[in-house]
Amino acid sequence: MQPGYFCVAGVDVSTLRHIRPVLRRDRLTTDLLRPNGGPFDVGSVVYLGSTTNAGHPPELEDRRFDSARARWLFDDGPVDFWDTLHKVARESLAEIFGPELELWDESGTVDVGEGRSSLGCLKPEKQPWLYVDHRGTVRLVLDYLLPSVDLSVNDLRLYEMDGRTPRRDLVASVEKRLESGVEAILSVGLTRPWQKWGDTDKRHWLQVNNIHLEDNPLWQLSEER
């Protein structure tokens, strides 16, 4: 993520379908986060006002909204939030993204214009492990998959205000809890199309949007600012 911007992923509380609030012409700015006076945080129930479908494969969850109308209603309780995560979570990436997701190069991709979804929650079969790479990017490894994947983690709670500098103390804390066996549910998604260096085409790349842990499911960004 570039400094000053963020993405939102959530579920419609009435249908539990995944949605991604988007603006008509611009990206969401960090003034819309709860610590900055906006409505969005992990586990927050937000009124978006009227929305229109702006999705196309694989980003079928996109819903256009007016940020001036959005408002925070309340924070879900930890037990209810964890229960909701369990209801929407799936046990494999294939269940979430379908056969269009191809695992390769330690990651996964979906071709532009293909696929049935770009958001989901995963119950990993085995505990993942978390680390910070040499470039200062937080990454998560699912080594039980064949081939295994090593994914970037864009959870803002694990970064400083600039959205780029990792909070190594928090990363270490999360990894310690994962190692101890605390159950995790991963919010996963596909990036907007981009062409990786050395590749021939733009693709949607698999990433981790949030890491949810059973021992503190309602860990919010506002607690870290």
N, C-alpha and C positions, 0 to 999 in steps of 0.2 A: 504494500500500500504506500502511496505517496503521502507525505506529511499534510495534514489538514483534511484528509478524506477518509471515509470508511464505508463498509458495506453492511447491510442488514439482512439477516435471514431469520425467518420465524415460521410459525404455523397459524393458520386461521383458527381461532378458539372454538368456532362452531363446527368446523369440518375436520380439523387437524391436518389439513392439507398444507404443504409447504408453500410459502410465498416469499418473494423478494421485493420489498418496496423500492421503487426507482422513480427518479424525476424525469420530466419530459426532455430536458436539454442538458442537464448538468449532473454531476455526481453528488452524493450526500457528503456534507461537510461536518466536521467534528463538533460544530456548535449545536448539532442535533443530539449529541450524547447527553445523558443525564448529568454527568459531572459538570457539564458546561451549560446547564439549564434547559436542555432538550428532553425529548420523551424516551429515548432509546437506551436500554441497558439489558444485560442478560436477565431473563426471567421477568421482564416488565411486560405488562399488558398495555397495549397502545391502541388508541382509536386513530385510524388513518383517514377517516372521512370517506367520501366516495372514491372508488378506485376503478381503473379500467385495465383490462387485460392488455399487456404489452409484450407477451411472451412469444417466442418462436423456438423451435427445436435447436439445442436441448434445453434452452432457458425458458421453459414453459411456465415457470413460477413467477415471472416478472409481473408486478402490478404497479401501474403508474398512479401516483398520489400527489397531493398538494401538501408540501411540508408545513405550510402556514396553518393548515387545519389539524395536523397531527397533534395529539396530546396524550400524555401519560395518564393512565387510569389508576393502576395499582401494581404492586409487585406480587407475583404469585408466591405462595408459600413453598418452602423447600420440599416438603413431601409431595405436594401437588405437582410442582415443577418436575421432580424426578419421575413421578408417575406418568406425566405427559411424555417425557423423553422416552420412557420404556414403551409407551403405546405406539409412538411413531418410528422407533428404531427398528432396523433390520439387521439380520445376522451376516449378510454378505454384501459386497459392493455390487454384485450382479443383480441382487434384488432391488437395489436402489437405482442403478443406472442402466440396467439391461445389458444385452449382449453387445451394444455399441461401444461400451467401455473396453479399451484394449490396454492391458498392462504391459509396459515395456520401458526400457531405459530407467529402471527403478522408480517409475511413476506410472501414471495412467492417463490416457487421452480419449477424447471423443471427437470425431470429425465434425467440422463446421456444418450446421444444418441437419445433423443426425441426432438421435437419442430421444429419450422420453422424459428425462429429468436432469436437473443440474444441482439439486439440493437433496440432502437426506441426513439421517442419523444412523450411525453404525455401532452395533455391539460387537467389538472385536472378539474373535475366537480365542485369542491369547492376548496377554497384556502387551501393549505397545511399549516402546521406549523412546524417550525424549532427549534431545541434545541440542547444543548450539554449534553450528558449523563454523568453519574458518572465516566465513564472510559475515558472521554475526546474525545469521538467520536461524530461528528456532525451527527444528525439524522433528518429525515423528516417523518412526519405523514400524512397519507391520511385517515382521520377518517370517510369519507363518504362511504368508501368501506365496504362491509360485507363479511368476517370479515375485520376490519381495519388493515392497515399495518404500521409498524414503521421501516423505512429503513435506512441503513447506507448511508451517503453521502460522496463520494470520490472525490468531487470537490477540486482540489489542491489549488484553489484561497482562500479557507476557512481555509487553514492550513499554518503553518510556513514552512520554508525551509526543515525541517525534514520530512514533509509529515504526521506528526502525531499530533503535537500540534495545537489545534484549535485556530484560530484567533477570539477570542470571540467578539471583537468589530465589526468585519465584519459579523459574524453570527447574532449578535443583529441587525445590520443595515438591513440585508436581511429579518429577521423576521419582523421587523417594517414595511418594505415595503410590505411584504405579508399581514400583518394585515390591512394595509391601502387600500388593494384591487388592488395593482399593478398586472397586468396579468403576470402569470408565465407559462413557458413551461419547462418541466422536461426532460432532457436526462436520459433515464433509460436503464438498461442493466442487463445481467446475469453474475455472477461471473464464473470463471473457477471452475470445480467440486471440492468440498471439503466436508469433513464429519464433521458436527457439533457435538460438544460434546453431548453424550447421544443419538445420532441418529444411525441408523443401516446401512446407505448407504451414499455414496457421492452424492451430488446434486448440481445443478446450482442455486444460490440464487439471488433473485431480489435485485437490489441496484439502487441508484440515482448517476449518473455520473456527471451531471452538472445541475445547476439551472439557467435558463435564465429569465431575467426580462425585461418587455417592456420598462421601463423608462431608461434602460442602457443596451441594448442587447449585445453590443460589449465590455463588461467589460472583460478585458484581464488579464491574469496572469502577463504580463509584467508591468502592472500598480501597482502591489502589491509587486514587488521585487526591 
